[in-house]
Amino acid sequence: MYLGLDLGTSGVKAMLIDGDQTIVGSANGSLDVSRPHSGWSEQEPAHWVRAAQEAVAGLKAKHPKELAAVRGIGLSGQMHGATLIDAADKVLRPCILWNDTRSHVEAAALDADPRFRALTGNIVFPGFTAPKLAWVRKHEPEVFAKIAKVLLPKDYLRLWLTGEYMSEMSDSAGTSWLDTGKRAWSSELLAATDLSEEQMPALVEGTAQAGRLRSELAAQWGISGDVVVAGGAGDNAASACGMGTVSDGAAFVSLGTSGVLFAANGSYLPKPESAVHAFCHALPNTWHQMGVILSATDALNWHSGVTGKSAGDLTGELGETLKAPTGVTFLPYLSGERTPHNDAVIRGAFIGLEHASSRAVLTQAVLEGVAFAIRDNLEALRSAGTGISRVTAIGGGSRSRYWLAAIATALGVPVDLPADGDFGAAFGAARLGLIAATGADPVAVCTPPVTSGTIEPVSALSGAYEDAYRRYRALYPAIKSLAH
């Protein structure tokens, strides 16, 4: 048996698979986000451990014999988080999360140093790890002085699981400290934030062994044998392993808290000025590009909170047949935007409201706004040299056929639906655990799921969608001056 642990923003998911990659069971532990100030987003690392324990306890309650047979564990996690620990492994402050934008001034300053884009292949975004450390150095110098190690969220879980300070390439590529082409820490970039390589975890590939489960935890979970912990992956690369998006040109769209358009690349293709992320993949000698929007299902959940209706009820009001855009446009920039704008200050808006604008019209605009933001990502990926002819949909938002039809029509490409099953980050992490424990061929393990159906673009609405997208594109520069 092989265990995948996925540390998300809203919870930890634990998934068990067998040697044939059949899912045996899964369980969850819940997490909350603390937002003490505007633009801030934090979590206590101790809560990650509690949620992981909850998730594994849920598996143990249902599948004790299967859990006892675990031989490999893979880790996946939310990227970019700054987990700061001292020489005694004590956490120095709450982790600053991926969607925290407090360090936008520091990010701009680092990005102005040409070495960062040249070596990392990426803009220094406010959500990345390096500018967070620059912020801590400036605003919390007493904390900065005590930092012995900087760990990404999933790698803090690894420290708890194994006692090792280790990370892997895909997650580390989102720190702004990795030489992404060489797949190694850059001492030059670390020095630019007054840090050294000694304060970083050791690096391995995501498929490699990166520690062994501590005997105390093994005994607690009822496991008697030796358990290998894989390097693992950042959440998007782990999802790509779960989806089999590992060969050049394969792509998926993820509708989770954030939205991601992800394409695997057989070579390193940086184009930082497009605000496309060029990161290492979890598999050796493989990279990927992705565009990221900060609010996907988060935008619908916000609308749900305002209207007092569940997200399912709201999308249910629209039915499954795609409608032409109404003229009401929604900009989903609730916490700023990453691709293509790299703008931490911009905020969302409804434009074009009138007396006839019903709740359903607003829901439709929210779904279209997210679809158009993903279209922005597609255009950015194209400008960076990646062509996408079709995508597979994953994430909670992919349960809405209406939303997927809107995305297919906005992108102008078919959207494939995987057969019933969970092929997300926890599954990808379990696959990496299997590879690390058995030495199996990564490409042979990370195969795509069977497609259960395809949603084609609605050609009769392509013109209306193109017009609506042009309106959407014109609005960002129009409201930018109000936000800045």
Salt bridges, closest charged atoms under 4 A:
GLU42 OE2 - ARG93 NH2 3.24
GLU42 OE2 - ARG102 NH2 2.72
GLU54 OE2 - ARG50 NH1 2.75
ASP100 OD2 - ARG102 NH2 2.81
GLU106 OE2 - HIS139 NE2 3.82
ASP111 OD2 - ARG117 NH2 2.70
ASP113 OD2 - ARG115 NH2 2.71
GLU140 OE1 - ARG93 NE 2.62
ASP155 OD1 - LYS154 NZ 3.06
ASP155 OD1 - ARG158 NH2 2.83
GLU168 OE2 - LYS154 NZ 2.87
ASP171 OD2 - LYS154 NZ 3.04
GLU188 OE2 - ARG115 NH1 3.35
ASP194 OD2 - ARG137 NH1 3.15
GLU205 OE1 - ARG183 NH2 2.92
GLU216 OE2 - ARG214 NH1 2.69
ASP226 OD2 - ARG212 NE 2.64
GLU317 OE2 - ARG359 NH2 2.40
ASP343 OD2 - HIS484 NE2 2.77
ASP376 OD1 - ARG473 NH1 2.99
GLU379 OE2 - ARG375 NE 2.71
GLU379 OE2 - ARG382 NH1 3.38
ASP416 OD2 - ARG390 NE 2.81
ASP422 OD2 - LYS13 NZ 2.08
GLU466 OE2 - ARG375 NH2 2.85
ASP467 OD1 - ARG470 NH2 2.45
